[in-house]
Amino acid sequence: MTAIAEHPIASPAPVLWATPSLRSGRETLQRAGDQLWRVLDARGAIRGHLRTVADPLGVRYRAERLHLATGAFRVVGEFWSPDDAVAALRL
């Protein structure tokens, strides 16, 4: 019988995306995770969250809101532009 030594499989390091730039000065982004940013309005109130999502055609920007009762994020929509995703959180 041949013994096979098990080697732990190293998991890849998380991708740390660069902070998306916004054309509008109405909101700012604050990093909240590897691929997650809080969207803050001019007063500093949280409007929602912006998540970057890898897509075969490029990077998608997902607008999300935190549902406090469940602690889960609810998707508002996915967009090709961070500005479009943030605009969806204004409504």
Secondary structure as the mmCIF struct_conf table of DSSP 4:
data_model
#
loop_
_struct_conf.conf_type_id
_struct_conf.id
_struct_conf.beg_label_comp_id
_struct_conf.beg_label_asym_id
_struct_conf.beg_label_seq_id
_struct_conf.end_label_comp_id
_struct_conf.end_label_asym_id
_struct_conf.end_label_seq_id
HELX_LH_PP_P HELX_LH_PP_P1 PRO A 8 VAL A 15
HELX_LH_PP_P HELX_LH_PP_P2 TRP A 17 SER A 21
BEND BEND1 ARG A 23 ARG A 23
BEND BEND2 GLY A 25 ARG A 26
STRN STRN1 GLU A 27 ARG A 31
BEND BEND3 GLY A 33 GLN A 35
STRN STRN2 LEU A 36 ASP A 41
TURN_TY1_P TURN_TY1_P1 ALA A 42 ARG A 43
BEND BEND4 GLY A 44 GLY A 44
STRN STRN3 ILE A 46 ASP A 55
TURN_TY1_P TURN_TY1_P2 PRO A 56 LEU A 57
STRN STRN4 GLY A 58 HIS A 67
TURN_TY1_P TURN_TY1_P3 LEU A 68 GLY A 71
STRN STRN5 ALA A 72 PHE A 79
BEND BEND5 TRP A 80 SER A 81
HELX_RH_AL_P HELX_RH_AL_P1 PRO A 82 ARG A 90
#
